[in-house]
Amino acid sequence: MSGCQPVNTPIEEGLKLCVEPNQVLIDKGRYQRLVGRLMYLAHTRPDLAYALSVVSQYMHNPGEQHMNAVMRILRYLKNAPGKGILFTKNIDHQSIEVYTDTDWAGAVDDRQSTFGYFTFVGGNLMTWKSKKQNVVARSSAEVEFRGFLACKLASTLMEAKVKLFQDDEELL
């Protein structure tokens, strides 16, 4: 990886991974070790959350396209050494803001949707999550609502007023 070309994003925009019937098989153990190490790193690198939620779905049967996606994450890390969570002093240290977004039926293999959120306390990132929903949603409104509930639950646990920002008119 020392001579690799760095990239600016951990995953290609619009990348849709799937298990193909004639896919080129790769070393499953190496794939699992790399993804596992990246998951450990993601505890301090929220920018990796979505990319890792995508590649970790193929731990049981990784192909060449999946390994290429993992290698892209490594190339991204080469471009961003020393990045991580930075806490700053903030006068409004009791404010909590939650940002959420969803992807309706974005998974090619099972048509499940993905949701994610970031929680900021006093302007500092505290929690984040990117996860596939457990059910296949019938509409984008259902996906947005399920994502909203997951974010609301996470922020309610902090027991404070919450400003929730989302991008869907259907929830309002």
C-alpha positions in Angstrom: 0.0 0.0 0.0 3.0 2.3 0.2 2.8 3.2 -3.5 -0.9 3.4 -3.8 -2.8 6.4 -5.2 -4.7 8.2 -2.3 -8.4 9.0 -2.8 -10.7 11.6 -1.2 -13.6 9.4 -0.2 -13.7 6.0 1.6 -16.2 4.6 -0.9 -17.1 5.4 -4.5 -20.3 7.5 -4.8 -23.2 5.3 -5.9 -21.3 2.0 -5.5 -23.6 -1.0 -5.2 -21.9 -4.1 -4.1 -23.6 -7.5 -4.5 -22.7 -11.3 -4.5 -22.3 -12.3 -8.1 -22.7 -16.0 -9.2 -19.4 -16.0 -11.1 -17.4 -13.7 -8.9 -13.6 -14.1 -8.5 -13.0 -15.4 -5.1 -10.3 -13.9 -2.9 -8.6 -14.8 0.4 -11.6 -14.8 2.8 -9.3 -14.7 5.9 -7.4 -11.6 4.7 -10.6 -9.8 3.8 -12.1 -10.5 7.3 -8.9 -9.4 9.0 -8.7 -6.1 7.1 -12.4 -5.3 7.7 -12.1 -6.2 11.4 -9.1 -3.9 11.8 -10.9 -1.1 10.0 -13.9 -1.6 12.3 -11.6 -1.1 15.3 -10.3 2.1 13.7 -13.8 3.3 13.1 -14.3 3.9 16.8 -12.4 7.1 16.3 -13.1 7.6 12.6 -16.8 8.2 12.0 -16.0 9.0 8.3 -15.5 5.2 7.8 -18.9 4.2 9.3 -20.9 3.9 6.1 -18.2 2.4 3.9 -17.6 -0.3 6.6 -21.3 -1.0 6.9 -21.3 -1.8 3.2 -18.2 -4.0 3.0 -18.9 -5.9 6.3 -22.0 -7.4 4.7 -19.8 -9.6 2.6 -17.6 -11.2 5.2 -19.1 -14.7 4.5 -18.4 -14.6 0.7 -16.1 -11.8 -0.4 -15.2 -11.3 -4.0 -12.8 -9.2 -5.9 -15.1 -6.2 -6.1 -15.5 -6.3 -2.3 -11.7 -6.5 -1.7 -11.4 -3.5 -4.1 -13.8 -1.5 -1.9 -11.8 -2.4 1.2 -8.6 -1.3 -0.6 -10.2 2.0 -1.4 -10.9 2.6 2.3 -7.2 2.0 2.9 -6.3 4.4 0.1 -8.6 6.9 1.7 -6.8 6.5 5.1 -3.5 7.1 3.4 -4.9 10.5 2.2 -6.2 11.4 5.7 -3.6 10.5 8.3 -4.1 12.0 11.7 -7.8 12.7 11.1 -10.2 11.7 13.9 -12.4 13.2 16.5 -11.5 16.6 17.8 -13.3 18.0 20.9 -13.6 21.8 21.2 -14.7 24.0 24.1 -18.2 25.3 23.5 -20.2 27.8 25.5 -23.5 26.0 24.6 -22.2 22.6 25.9 -25.8 21.4 26.7 -27.1 21.6 23.2 -27.7 18.3 21.4 -28.2 18.1 17.6 -28.9 15.0 15.6 -28.5 14.7 11.8 -30.0 11.7 10.0 -30.3 10.4 6.5 -31.6 7.2 4.8 -31.2 5.3 1.6 -34.4 3.6 0.5 -33.9 0.0 -0.8 -30.3 0.7 -1.7 -28.9 -2.8 -1.1 -28.9 -4.7 -4.4 -28.9 -8.2 -2.8 -31.9 -7.8 -0.4 -33.5 -4.4 -1.2 -33.1 -3.4 2.5 -32.6 0.3 3.3 -29.7 1.9 5.2 -30.0 4.6 7.8 -27.4 6.7 9.5 -27.1 9.4 12.1 -24.6 11.7 13.9 -25.2 13.1 17.3 -23.4 16.3 18.4 -23.3 17.5 22.0 -22.1 21.1 22.4 -20.9 21.0 18.8 -18.8 17.9 19.4 -19.5 14.6 17.7 -20.5 12.1 20.3 -22.3 9.2 18.6 -22.7 7.9 15.1 -24.2 4.9 13.4 -24.8 3.5 9.9 -26.9 0.4 9.7 -29.1 -1.6 7.4 -32.7 -1.7 8.5 -34.1 -5.1 9.5 -37.1 -5.0 7.3 -37.8 -4.2 3.6 -39.7 -0.9 3.6 -42.6 -0.3 1.3 -42.0 3.5 0.9 -39.4 6.1 1.3 -41.5 7.7 4.1 -41.4 4.4 6.0 -37.6 4.3 5.7 -37.3 7.9 6.8 -39.6 7.3 9.8 -37.7 4.3 11.0 -34.4 6.2 10.7 -36.0 9.1 12.6 -37.1 6.8 15.4 -33.6 5.3 15.7 -32.1 8.8 16.0 -34.8 10.0 18.4 -34.1 7.0 20.6 -30.4 7.7 20.6 -30.9 11.3 21.5 -33.6 10.6 24.1 -31.1 8.6 26.0 -29.1 11.8 26.5 -32.1 13.4 28.3 -32.0 16.8 26.9 -33.7 19.1 24.3 -32.9 17.9 20.8 -32.8 19.8 17.5 -33.3 17.1 14.9 -32.4 17.9 11.3 -33.6 15.7 8.5 -34.1 16.0 4.8 -37.6 14.7 4.2 -40.8 16.7 4.0 -43.0 13.6 4.6 -42.0 13.5 8.3 -43.1 17.1 9.0 
